[in-house]
Amino acid sequence: MSSGKDFSMLKKLKKIILLTAVLSLFFTQHFVGAYEAQGPEYQRARILASVIRLDLSNLHFSHKKIDDALSKEAFSQYLKQLDGRKLLLLKEDVKKLQVYSEAIDDEMNKGSFELLYLASDILAKRVAEAEKMTSEILSADFDFSADEYYETDPEKIDFCETEKELKERWRKYLKLQVLQQYLTMQENSSKQDKELKGTGQKTEALRQAARERVQRNQNMFFSRIRERKDRENYDLFFNAITTTFDPHTEYMPPANKEDFDIGMRGTLEGIGATLKEEDGYIKVTAVVPGSPAAKQGSLHPEDIILKVGERDKEPVDITNMSVKDAVKLIRGKKGTEVKLAIKKPEGNLSVISLIRDVIKLEDSFVKGASLRNEKNGRNLGYIKIPSFYRDFEKTKNGGAGRNCTEDVLSELKKLETNNLSGLILDLRSNGGGALADAIKTAGLFIKTGPVVQVKANDGKISVLSDDDDDISFTGPIVVIVNKFSASASEILAGALQDYSRAIIIGGEHTHGKGTVQAMIDLNNFFSYHGRESGTEVKTGESLGALKLTTQKFYRITGESTQYRGVTPDIILPDRFQGLKSGEQFLDHALPWDTIKSVPYEKWTNLRIDLQKLRSNSYKRVSANQDFTDIAEQSRELLERQKKTLEPLNIDEAAKERKLLTALKAKREAKESKNKRSSEKDRDASSLSDEERRQLWLKETAEDPYVQEAISVLDDMITGNSQPAPNAVPATKFANTQAH
């Protein structure tokens, strides 16, 4: 239990906490190395153990205790960090480590790390054995005619009992890697594999080249494990503990804190993707609006990055690589090319090329367009809100920093000159941002009233309201969301839905991130704590930061947006709906719950028959080929995700790859069917600003979700219970303008 001094300290901490809505960055590394028992890294680790032990439970929203129960959860997390794919440790190793499964809390109290030291010794031994084992296996060719499979889902397998069983697992794993490499070389030898270019090598030579490349990848993997520093191993041990509080709570070492700050400023020279490590793979969690990845259009959340390459250099396999090391490979000099070998959730493999660039905020600002429906002459407004941005630095220093709310208001004023009949707000893939702007943006469409409730870690509930009587637009509104709409975007969508101010359309639910994180600079903390404990911190040394969940969002109805997200009024087919993406799929996610509702007045200017809107939409969507295709893709993706056994028979593997390639080609053909051939052949980066604007306008007008939003708006305006003639949405657009 914390002392009075500790609580005094907590009060001081509150002064240095900056609340932000952030996307998670998860990373996993492997623990090896000889530890200097009383060296500087050990002393630093004791300090970090102290802050977690004393204060994490008090500051975190859930107030979990670091006890035996939490130790068991942390131990499970730690095992995943050590050997997530179960290719290194044996059951007997796990049993040895399990002695400490309920003692992590005790170790934190004592400032000892016996579990970490034992795990490092065991892992070092197993890595050496695995390295020898893989070399033996890859020294000979495989029998690709045998009918056998490799289970790729580590949750469906256990640790091996014996070394013989482990060697057999490695054999199948390496066989799969060689098979996939061989098939790729076979398909692309004239394009991507320098050593095979134009040589017409036979099957045997191709297989040998594939084995050699897999061997090089494995050598790099084992080298990365051996080269881990003690500091990294301590830090990841702590994150096994912090992430048991919830998936958004983590210790961020100095390098990772710096990456976080760079990403928030939007000045990263790279591709513009947020990554996390999961089961040994580097997975995309978000694509930054306006980034090279967003502009190129082939990289999406839940994609797995398998390899990273540059120009004619051999690509580097980043399986089992930490996020930090993977990012080092992906980043590079502005204007240079990086190639990513990616695996889509449905299973197909592809290589995409991106030009590194500075991610400029200008490319991720609010955009508006005036859409004229020639069928009935109505002018409708469209506003895309990619994130709820706000320049905190300029605002803090007394300047007029740019923000999302003012940009939305500016677009509204421009659109209103066309005598708008209705408005579409597009929040798809909006990952959140500044809470203030979600509230202020909601305030543009309602009278004064509550927008969201926030419950703090001390149990106090605050009601955050719009206090401005002005309403910037009084007409009907449709809001489009998807599975990647999160945090602040869920607050805006939820508030407009609760007030009956807008109809929400999209997939089955939004992301479900209804929590607030605080960033604590640990140097500020330890300037106090170090003196109290007698532990010194080196002058000038950065200790990183602690990012932890301190608050939870609730709608004005009392329902949390956490875990469940926002359910649209009208549910549309969504290609990504089957993905295991969202808060409910994250380990240790905080649960959905409710608090008391607060008084508010619903919007009554426009009475809507929701059942009629749903019925009309269903008829249109059922007859719309675009949505039929999307629904089919969603089903295919769901089925592919269920299939975790990969064939090791070359004929079966080739047949499956051919099927996936055909499905991919079919989907891409449908997605680009309305694009002019000149647009297909031109790199988006070569377009002028005006050409890019016109391309965006065309794509917006042809977007089936925007088209359906227009039809829903028409129903809201006319009150018409009948679908449009021939069940064709009102999608003829002319005189399209952008702002």
C-alpha positions in Angstrom: 0.0 0.0 0.0 1.3 3.5 -0.9 2.5 5.8 1.8 1.4 9.4 2.3 4.5 10.5 0.5 3.5 8.3 -2.4 0.1 10.0 -2.6 1.7 13.4 -2.4 3.9 12.3 -5.3 0.8 11.2 -7.3 -0.6 14.7 -6.9 2.7 16.1 -8.4 2.4 13.6 -11.2 -1.0 14.9 -12.2 0.6 18.2 -13.0 2.9 16.6 -15.6 0.4 14.3 -17.3 -0.7 15.2 -20.8 -3.9 13.4 -21.8 -4.0 12.3 -25.4 -5.9 9.9 -27.5 -3.3 7.7 -29.2 -2.9 4.7 -31.4 -1.2 1.8 -29.8 2.4 0.7 -30.8 3.1 -2.8 -29.6 6.6 -4.4 -29.9 8.1 -7.7 -28.7 11.7 -8.6 -28.4 13.7 -11.6 -27.2 15.5 -11.8 -24.0 19.2 -13.0 -23.9 22.5 -11.8 -22.7 24.7 -11.8 -19.7 23.5 -9.6 -16.9 25.8 -7.4 -14.8 24.3 -8.1 -11.4 24.9 -4.7 -9.8 25.7 -2.7 -13.0 23.9 0.5 -14.2 21.3 -1.5 -16.2 20.3 -3.4 -13.1 20.1 -0.1 -11.1 18.0 1.4 -13.8 15.7 -1.7 -13.9 15.2 -1.4 -10.1 14.0 2.2 -10.6 11.6 1.2 -13.3 10.3 -1.7 -11.2 9.7 0.7 -8.4 7.5 3.1 -10.4 5.5 0.2 -11.8 5.1 -1.4 -8.4 4.2 1.7 -6.4 2.2 3.8 -8.8 0.8 1.9 -11.8 -2.0 0.4 -9.8 -2.9 3.8 -8.4 -2.8 5.7 -11.6 -4.4 3.2 -14.0 -8.1 3.3 -14.5 -8.7 -0.3 -13.4 -6.7 0.0 -10.2 -5.5 -3.6 -10.6 -3.2 -4.8 -7.9 0.2 -6.3 -8.8 -0.4 -9.5 -7.0 -0.3 -13.3 -7.7 -3.2 -13.1 -10.1 -1.7 -10.4 -12.2 1.6 -12.2 -12.1 0.1 -15.2 -13.8 -1.3 -12.9 -16.6 2.1 -11.2 -16.9 3.8 -14.5 -17.1 1.7 -15.6 -20.0 2.5 -12.3 -21.8 6.2 -12.9 -21.1 6.1 -16.4 -22.6 4.6 -14.9 -25.8 7.5 -12.4 -25.9 10.0 -15.1 -25.4 8.7 -17.6 -27.9 5.4 -16.6 -29.4 5.5 -19.2 -32.2 6.6 -22.0 -29.9 9.7 -22.9 -31.9 12.3 -22.5 -29.3 11.2 -23.6 -25.8 10.3 -27.1 -24.7 7.6 -28.0 -22.1 10.3 -28.7 -19.6 11.6 -25.2 -20.0 8.2 -23.7 -19.5 7.8 -25.8 -16.3 11.0 -24.4 -14.9 9.9 -20.9 -15.7 6.4 -21.5 -14.2 8.0 -21.6 -10.8 7.9 -17.8 -11.0 4.5 -17.5 -12.6 3.0 -16.2 -9.4 6.1 -14.5 -8.1 6.5 -11.6 -10.5 4.9 -9.3 -8.0 7.4 -10.5 -5.3 10.3 -9.9 -7.7 9.1 -6.4 -8.4 8.9 -5.7 -4.6 12.4 -6.9 -4.1 13.9 -5.4 -7.2 15.1 -8.9 -8.3 14.7 -10.4 -11.8 15.3 -14.1 -11.3 12.7 -15.1 -13.9 14.3 -12.9 -16.5 17.8 -14.3 -15.8 16.6 -17.9 -15.9 14.6 -17.3 -19.1 17.6 -15.7 -20.8 19.9 -18.6 -19.9 17.3 -21.2 -21.2 16.6 -19.2 -24.3 20.3 -18.8 -25.1 20.7 -22.6 -24.9 17.7 -23.3 -27.1 18.7 -20.7 -29.7 22.1 -22.4 -30.1 20.3 -25.8 -30.5 17.8 -24.4 -32.9 20.5 -22.8 -35.0 22.3 -26.1 -35.4 19.0 -27.9 -36.1 17.9 -25.5 -38.8 21.2 -25.8 -40.6 21.0 -29.5 -40.7 17.4 -29.4 -42.0 18.2 -26.9 -44.7 21.2 -28.8 -45.9 19.1 -31.2 -47.9 16.1 -30.8 -50.2 12.5 -31.4 -49.0 10.0 -33.8 -50.3 7.2 -31.5 -51.6 5.1 -34.4 -52.8 4.1 -35.5 -49.3 0.7 -34.6 -48.1 1.3 -32.8 -44.8 0.5 -29.4 -43.2 2.0 -26.8 -40.9 -0.2 -25.2 -38.2 0.4 -21.4 -38.4 -1.8 -20.4 -35.4 0.3 -20.7 -32.2 -2.8 -20.7 -30.1 -3.7 -24.1 -31.6 -0.5 -25.8 -30.6 1.4 -26.5 -27.4 5.1 -26.4 -26.6 6.9 -29.5 -27.8 7.7 -32.3 -25.3 11.0 -33.4 -26.8 13.8 -32.2 -28.9 12.8 -34.7 -31.6 9.3 -33.3 -31.7 10.7 -29.7 -31.8 13.0 -30.7 -34.7 10.0 -32.0 -36.6 8.1 -28.7 -36.0 11.1 -26.9 -37.3 11.3 -29.2 -40.4 7.7 -28.3 -41.3 8.1 -24.6 -40.5 11.3 -24.4 -42.7 9.6 -26.5 -45.4 6.8 -24.0 -45.6 9.3 -21.1 -45.8 11.3 -22.8 -48.6 8.1 -23.7 -50.5 6.7 -20.2 -50.4 10.1 -18.8 -51.3 10.5 -21.3 -54.2 7.0 -20.5 -55.6 7.8 -16.7 -55.4 11.1 -17.2 -57.1 9.4 -19.3 -59.8 6.8 -16.6 -60.4 9.2 -13.6 -60.3 12.7 -14.9 -61.1 13.0 -12.5 -64.1 11.9 -9.5 -62.0 12.8 -9.7 -58.4 15.5 -12.3 -57.8 18.8 -11.0 -59.1 20.6 -14.3 -58.9 18.0 -16.0 -61.1 17.4 -13.2 -63.6 17.2 -14.5 -67.1 19.1 -17.7 -66.4 16.3 -20.2 -66.8 17.5 -22.3 -63.9 15.9 -25.7 -63.4 13.8 -26.7 -60.5 16.6 -28.2 -58.4 18.6 -24.9 -58.7 15.6 -22.9 -57.8 15.0 -25.0 -54.7 18.6 -24.7 -53.6 18.4 -21.0 -54.0 15.2 -20.9 -52.0 16.8 -22.9 -49.2 19.9 -20.7 -49.1 17.7 -17.6 -48.8 15.7 -19.1 -46.0 18.9 -20.1 -44.3 20.1 -16.5 -44.5 16.9 -15.3 -43.0 17.2 -17.7 -40.2 20.8 -16.7 -39.5 19.6 -13.1 -39.2 16.8 -14.1 -36.9 19.2 -16.0 -34.5 21.7 -13.1 -34.7 19.1 -10.6 -33.6 18.3 -12.8 -30.6 22.0 -13.0 -29.6 22.5 -9.3 -30.0 19.8 -8.2 -27.7 21.0 -5.7 -25.0 20.3 -6.2 -21.3 18.4 -2.9 -21.3 16.0 -4.0 -24.0 15.3 -7.2 -22.2 14.5 -5.5 -18.9 12.2 -3.0 -20.7 10.3 -5.8 -22.5 10.0 -7.6 -19.2 8.3 -4.6 -17.7 5.9 -4.4 -20.7 4.8 -7.9 -20.0 3.5 -6.5 -16.8 2.1 -3.1 -18.0 0.1 -4.7 -20.9 -1.8 -6.9 -18.5 -3.5 -3.7 -17.2 -4.8 -3.1 -20.7 -3.4 -3.2 -24.3 -2.8 0.6 -24.4 -0.6 0.8 -21.3 3.1 0.4 -21.9 6.5 1.5 -20.9 8.1 3.4 -23.7 11.9 3.4 -23.7 13.6 6.6 -24.9 13.9 5.5 -28.5 10.2 4.5 -28.7 9.2 7.7 -26.9 11.0 9.6 -29.6 9.3 7.6 -32.3 5.9 8.4 -30.7 6.6 12.1 -30.6 7.8 12.2 -34.2 4.6 10.3 -35.3 2.4 12.7 -33.4 4.0 15.7 -35.1 3.5 14.1 -38.5 7.0 14.6 -39.8 8.2 11.0 -40.1 10.3 10.2 -43.2 8.9 6.7 -43.9 5.8 5.1 -45.3 3.2 6.3 -42.8 2.1 3.1 -41.1 1.6 2.2 -37.4 3.0 -1.2 -36.6 2.8 -3.8 -33.8 4.3 -7.2 -33.2 2.0 -10.1 -32.9 3.0 -13.8 -32.6 6.4 -13.0 -34.2 5.0 -11.0 -37.1 5.0 -7.3 -37.8 1.4 -6.3 -38.4 0.0 -3.0 -39.7 -2.5 -1.4 -37.2 -3.2 1.9 -39.0 -2.2 3.8 -42.1 -1.6 7.5 -41.6 -3.8 9.8 -43.7 -1.7 11.6 -46.4 1.2 9.2 -46.0 3.0 7.4 -48.9 1.2 4.2 -47.8 -2.2 5.9 -47.9 -1.5 7.5 -51.3 -0.3 4.2 -52.8 -3.4 2.4 -51.5 -2.2 -1.2 -51.2 -1.3 -1.3 -47.5 -4.1 -1.7 -45.0 -4.6 -2.4 -41.3 -4.2 -6.1 -40.4 -1.7 -6.7 -43.3 1.5 -8.5 -42.2 4.8 -7.3 -43.4 7.1 -10.3 -44.1 10.1 -8.7 -45.8 11.6 -5.3 -46.4 13.9 -4.5 -49.3 15.6 -1.7 -51.2 16.2 -1.5 -54.9 18.1 -4.5 -56.1 19.2 -5.6 -52.6 18.0 -8.9 -51.2 14.9 -8.3 -49.0 15.3 -8.8 -45.3 12.9 -11.2 -43.6 11.5 -9.4 -40.5 9.7 -12.3 -39.0 10.4 -12.3 -35.3 12.0 -8.9 -35.5 11.1 -6.2 -33.0 9.0 -3.3 -34.3 11.9 -0.9 -33.5 14.3 -2.9 -35.7 11.6 -3.3 -38.4 11.0 0.5 -38.5 14.7 1.1 -38.9 14.6 -0.9 -42.1 11.4 0.7 -43.4 12.5 4.2 -42.7 15.1 5.8 -45.0 16.1 8.9 -46.9 13.3 10.9 -48.5 12.7 10.0 -52.1 14.1 6.5 -51.9 12.2 3.4 -52.7 11.3 0.6 -50.2 9.7 -2.6 -51.1 7.5 -4.6 -48.7 6.5 -8.2 -49.1 3.1 -8.4 -47.4 0.6 -11.1 -46.5 -3.1 -10.1 -46.7 -5.5 -11.4 -44.1 -7.1 -13.6 -46.7 -3.7 -15.2 -47.3 -2.4 -13.9 -50.6 1.2 -12.6 -50.9 2.3 -9.5 -52.8 5.2 -7.0 -53.1 4.4 -3.3 -53.0 6.7 -0.4 -53.7 6.6 2.8 -51.8 8.6 6.1 -52.0 9.7 7.3 -48.6 8.6 10.8 -47.8 7.9 13.2 -45.0 4.4 12.7 -43.8 2.9 16.2 -44.0 -0.1 17.2 -41.9 -1.3 19.1 -44.9 -2.2 15.9 -46.6 -4.3 14.7 -43.7 -6.5 17.8 -43.1 -10.3 18.0 -43.6 -11.5 17.9 -47.2 -14.9 19.0 -48.5 -16.8 18.5 -51.7 -20.0 19.8 -53.1 -22.0 17.0 -54.8 -24.9 17.7 -57.1 -27.5 15.0 -57.6 -28.6 15.5 -61.2 -31.6 13.2 -60.7 -33.4 15.6 -58.3 -31.2 18.7 -58.5 -30.2 18.6 -54.8 -26.9 20.0 -53.6 -25.3 17.8 -50.9 -22.2 18.4 -49.0 -19.4 15.9 -48.2 -16.7 16.4 -45.6 -13.9 13.9 -45.0 -12.5 14.0 -41.5 -9.3 11.8 -41.4 -8.5 12.6 -37.8 -9.2 15.1 -35.0 -5.9 17.0 -35.3 -4.9 20.0 -33.2 -1.6 21.8 -33.1 -1.1 21.8 -29.3 2.4 23.4 -29.4 1.2 26.5 -31.1 -1.9 26.7 -28.9 0.2 26.3 -25.8 2.5 29.1 -26.8 -0.4 31.5 -27.5 -0.6 31.0 -31.2 -3.6 30.1 -33.4 -2.8 26.5 -34.0 -4.7 24.7 -36.8 -7.4 22.3 -35.7 -10.0 20.0 -37.1 -13.1 21.9 -35.8 -12.2 25.2 -37.5 -11.4 23.4 -40.7 -14.8 21.6 -40.7 -16.5 24.9 -40.0 -14.6 26.5 -42.9 -15.7 23.7 -45.3 -19.3 24.0 -44.1 -19.3 27.8 -44.9 -18.0 27.1 -48.4 -20.5 24.3 -49.0 -23.4 26.4 -47.7 -23.0 28.8 -50.6 -24.5 26.0 -52.7 -27.7 25.9 -50.7 -27.1 22.4 -49.2 -30.0 20.0 -48.8 -28.0 17.5 -46.7 -24.5 16.7 -45.4 -22.3 13.6 -45.3 -19.6 13.3 -42.7 -17.0 10.6 -43.5 -15.3 9.2 -40.4 -14.0 6.0 -42.0 -10.6 5.0 -40.8 -10.5 8.0 -38.4 -8.4 6.7 -35.5 -9.2 9.6 -33.2 -7.2 12.5 -32.0 -8.0 15.5 -29.8 -11.0 15.0 -27.6 -11.7 18.8 -27.7 -12.2 18.7 -31.4 -14.6 15.8 -31.3 -16.7 17.8 -28.8 -16.5 21.0 -30.7 -17.3 19.4 -34.0 -20.4 17.8 -32.5 -21.3 21.3 -31.3 -21.4 22.5 -34.9 -24.6 20.4 -35.4 -26.4 20.6 -32.0 -27.6 23.2 -29.6 -25.8 23.4 -26.2 -25.8 20.2 -24.4 -23.6 17.3 -23.2 -21.5 15.4 -25.7 -19.6 12.8 -23.8 -19.0 11.6 -20.2 -15.5 10.9 -18.9 -14.9 8.7 -15.9 -11.5 9.2 -14.2 -9.3 6.7 -12.3 -10.6 8.2 -9.0 -14.2 7.4 -10.0 -15.2 11.0 -10.6 -17.4 11.5 -13.7 -17.2 14.7 -15.8 -19.7 15.7 -18.4 -18.1 17.5 -21.3 -20.5 19.7 -23.2 -21.0 22.0 -26.1 -21.6 25.5 -24.7 -22.1 27.3 -28.0 -25.7 28.1 -29.0 -24.8 28.5 -32.7 -25.6 25.6 -35.1 -23.6 25.7 -38.3 -25.8 23.3 -40.2 -29.4 22.4 -39.4 -30.2 20.0 -42.3 -30.1 16.2 -42.3 -26.8 14.4 -41.8 -25.4 11.0 -42.6 -22.2 9.8 -40.9 -20.2 7.0 -42.5 -18.0 4.8 -40.2 -16.1 1.5 -40.5 -14.2 -0.9 -38.3 -11.2 1.4 -38.1 -13.2 4.4 -36.8 -12.0 4.8 -33.3 -11.8 6.8 -30.1 -12.7 10.5 -30.8 -14.5 9.6 -34.0 -16.7 7.1 -32.0 -17.5 10.0 -29.6 -18.7 12.2 -32.4 -20.7 9.4 -34.1 -22.2 8.3 -30.8 -23.2 11.8 -29.8 -24.9 12.6 -33.1 -26.7 9.2 -33.0 -27.9 9.8 -29.4 -29.2 13.2 -30.3 -31.0 11.7 -33.3 -29.0 14.4 -35.2 -27.6 12.0 -37.8 -28.1 8.6 -39.3 -24.9 6.4 -38.9 -24.2 4.0 -41.7 -21.3 1.5 -42.1 -20.2 -2.0 -40.9 -21.4 -3.9 -37.9 -19.5 -1.8 -35.4 -16.7 0.7 -35.0 -13.3 -0.1 -33.4 -14.3 0.2 -29.7 -11.5 2.2 -28.2 -13.2 4.1 -25.4 -10.2 5.0 -23.2 -7.8 7.9 -22.6 -4.1 7.5 -22.1 -1.7 9.7 -20.1 1.9 10.1 -21.0 4.2 10.5 -18.0 7.8 11.6 -18.6 9.7 9.4 -16.2 12.6 11.9 -15.9 10.3 14.4 -14.3 9.0 11.7 -12.0 12.4 10.3 -11.0 13.8 13.7 -10.2 11.6 13.3 -7.2 11.4 9.5 -6.7 15.2 9.0 -7.0 15.9 11.2 -4.1 13.2 9.5 -2.0 14.5 6.0 -2.6 18.2 6.9 -2.6 18.6 5.6 -6.1 20.4 7.9 -8.5 19.8 8.4 -12.2 22.6 9.4 -14.5 22.6 13.1 -15.4 21.3 13.6 -18.9 20.0 10.0 -19.2 16.5 9.7 -20.6 14.3 7.1 -18.9 11.5 7.2 -21.4 7.9 7.4 -20.5 5.0 5.5 -19.1 1.8 5.6 -21.2 -1.1 4.4 -19.2 -4.9 4.4 -19.3 -6.4 6.8 -16.8 -9.9 7.5 -18.1 -12.8 5.9 -19.9 -15.4 7.4 -22.3 -19.2 7.1 -21.9 -21.9 8.3 -24.2 -24.6 10.6 -22.8 -26.9 7.6 -22.6 -24.4 6.1 -20.1 -23.1 3.4 -22.4 -19.3 3.1 -22.9 -17.8 3.2 -26.4 -15.1 0.9 -25.0 -15.0 -2.7 -26.4 -18.3 -2.6 -28.3 -17.8 0.6 -30.3 -20.8 2.3 -32.0 -23.4 0.3 -33.9 -24.6 2.0 -37.0 -28.3 2.7 -37.6 -28.0 1.1 -41.0 -25.5 -1.7 -41.4 -23.8 -2.1 -44.7 -21.5 -4.9 -46.1 -17.9 -4.3 -45.1 -15.0 -6.2 -46.6 -13.0 -6.0 -43.4 -15.9 -6.9 -41.0 -14.6 -10.4 -40.6 -11.1 -9.3 -39.5 -10.1 -9.9 -36.0 -9.4 -6.2 -35.6 -10.8 -4.0 -32.8 -10.7 -3.6 -29.1 -12.6 -6.9 -28.5 -9.8 -8.9 -30.0 -7.0 -7.3 -27.9 -5.6 -9.1 -24.9 -6.7 -7.6 -21.5 -9.0 -5.0 -23.2 -11.1 -3.1 -20.6 -14.8 -4.3 -20.7 -17.9 -2.5 -21.8 -20.0 -1.1 -19.0 -22.5 1.6 -18.2 -22.9 4.6 -15.9 -25.9 6.9 -15.4 -27.2 8.8 -18.4 -27.3 12.6 -18.4 -30.3 14.8 -19.4 -30.3 15.9 -23.0 -32.8 17.0 -25.7 -33.1 15.1 -28.9 -33.2 16.8 -32.2 -36.8 17.2 -33.4 -36.4 19.4 -36.5 -36.5 16.3 -38.8 -38.6 13.3 -37.8 -37.3 10.1 -39.4 -38.8 6.7 -39.8 -35.7 4.6 -39.2 -37.4 1.3 -40.2 -38.3 2.8 -43.6 -34.8 4.0 -44.0 -33.4 0.6 -43.2 -35.9 -1.1 -45.5 -35.1 1.2 -48.4 -31.4 0.8 -47.9 -31.6 -3.0 -47.7 -33.4 -3.1 -51.1 -30.9 -0.8 -52.7 -27.8 -2.6 -51.3 -29.2 -6.0 -52.2 -29.5 -4.9 -55.8 -26.1 -3.1 -55.9 -23.3 -5.1 -57.5 -20.6 -3.2 -55.6 -22.0 -4.2 -52.3 -22.6 -7.7 -53.5 -18.9 -7.9 -54.4 -18.0 -6.4 -51.0 -20.1 -8.9 -49.1 -18.5 -11.7 -51.1 -15.0 -10.5 -50.3 -16.0 -10.3 -46.6 -17.2 -14.0 -46.7 -14.0 -15.0 -48.4 -11.9 -13.2 -45.9 -13.7 -14.8 -43.0 -13.2 -18.3 -44.5 -9.6 -17.7 -45.1 -9.0 -16.6 -41.5 -10.4 -19.8 -40.3 -7.9 -21.8 -42.3 -4.6 -21.9 -40.4 -3.2 -25.1 -41.7 -0.8 -24.4 -44.6 -0.2 -27.2 -47.2 3.3 -28.4 -47.6 2.5 -30.3 -50.8 3.7 -28.3 -53.8 0.8 -29.0 -56.0 -1.8 -28.1 -53.4 0.2 -25.0 -52.3 0.5 -23.8 -56.0 -3.2 -24.4 -56.6 -4.1 -22.4 -53.5 -1.7 -19.6 -54.4 -3.2 -19.5 -57.9 -6.7 -19.2 -56.4 -5.7 -16.4 -54.1 -4.0 -14.5 -56.9 -7.1 -14.9 -59.0 -9.3 -13.6 -56.2 -6.9 -10.6 -55.7 -6.9 -9.8 -59.4 -10.7 -10.0 -59.5 -11.1 -7.7 -56.5 -8.5 -5.2 -57.8 -10.2 -5.2 -61.2 -13.6 -4.3 -59.6 -12.0 -1.6 -57.4 -10.4 0.1 -60.4 -13.1 -0.5 -63.0 -14.2 3.1 -63.1 -10.7 4.6 -63.2 -9.5 5.9 -66.6 -6.6 3.9 -68.1 -4.4 7.0 -67.9 -5.0 7.2 -64.1 -4.2 3.5 -63.7 -0.9 3.9 -65.5 0.2 7.0 -63.6 1.9 7.0 -60.2 -0.2 9.1 -57.8 3.0 10.8 -56.6 3.6 12.2 -60.1 0.2 14.0 -60.2 0.0 17.7 -59.6 -2.1 19.0 -56.7 -5.0 19.8 -59.0 -4.8 16.4 -60.7 -4.8 14.7 -57.4 -7.7 16.8 -56.2 -9.7 15.9 -59.3 -8.9 12.2 -58.9 -10.0 12.4 -55.2 -13.3 14.0 -56.3 -13.9 11.3 -58.9 -13.2 8.4 -56.4 -15.4 10.1 -53.8 -18.3 10.4 -56.2 -18.0 6.7 -57.3 -17.6 5.4 -53.7 -20.5 3.0 -53.1 -20.7 4.0 -49.4 -21.0 7.7 -50.4 -23.6 6.8 -53.0 -25.6 5.0 -50.4 -25.2 7.9 -48.0 -26.7 10.1 -50.7 -29.7 7.8 -51.1 -30.2 7.7 -47.4 -30.1 11.5 -47.3 -32.7 11.6 -50.1 -35.0 9.3 -48.1 -34.5 11.5 -45.0 -35.4 14.7 -46.9 -38.4 13.4 -48.9 -39.7 10.9 -46.3 -40.2 8.6 -49.4 -40.6 5.0 -48.3 -40.1 3.7 -51.9 -36.6 2.8 -53.3 -35.3 4.6 -56.3 -36.5 3.3 -59.7 -34.7 0.1 -60.7 -33.1 0.1 -57.2 -30.3 2.3 -58.5 -28.9 4.8 -56.0 -28.9 8.5 -56.9 -25.3 8.5 -57.9 -25.1 10.8 -61.0 -22.8 13.6 -60.0 -21.9 16.6 -62.0 -20.3 19.9 -61.3 -18.4 18.3 -58.4 -16.3 20.9 -56.5 -13.7 20.5 -53.8 -12.7 22.9 -51.1 
